């Protein structure tokens, strides 16, 4: 009986690979071919390659700038939350999503009382610190799928994804307790009042906001 063939010995040194990325290897190949071209054509190719590289860098810079502008356009700078425009877009998204999928979503408006007293006691700087603290509290108190925004001078709002009415009420009550517990000023405290509306089929963004504002205490609705 013949014995099994002996295993092929492994190489003692690893196979050398070109560490340069594919784009660099292509560049090297092109440059290697340049000496075969006439001087004028070689100069033209090199100049075009430099222009392409410049355009690529400009495109990368533009894309980074566009991304930064998109963030700036969606953010309310003092609180660090979404602004009203971005909040309305999120409601549109929630309405469209709920139309297609069996999911319940709600929105909450939270009006803050006491900010005027904080501004009187600490000036605009004190007010800005209070707004930042409220923004941080809202971000910390919502889930990653939810969205918080500052929608007015003294109004904040939250989109609560995949939440029942009971879930929405529980979460908003927790946010209000956290806001009330903030130590914003030695001379003034804040309170809040809220309204929650569930998104239903056929609702519009304006109708949803109007319904929530009507439910706020003191609105006269």
Secondary structure, DSSP 8 states (H G I E B T S, - for coil): -----------SS------S-HHHHHHHHHHHHHTTS-HHHHHHHHHHHHHHHHHHHHHHHHHHHHHHHHHHHHB-TTT-SB-HHHHHHHHHHHHHHHHHSS---EEEEEEEESHHHHHHHHHHHHHHHHHHHHHHHHHHHS-TT-EEEE-SSSEEEEEETT--HHHHHHHHHHHHHHHHT----SS---EEEEEEEE--TT--HHHHHHHHHHHSTTS--
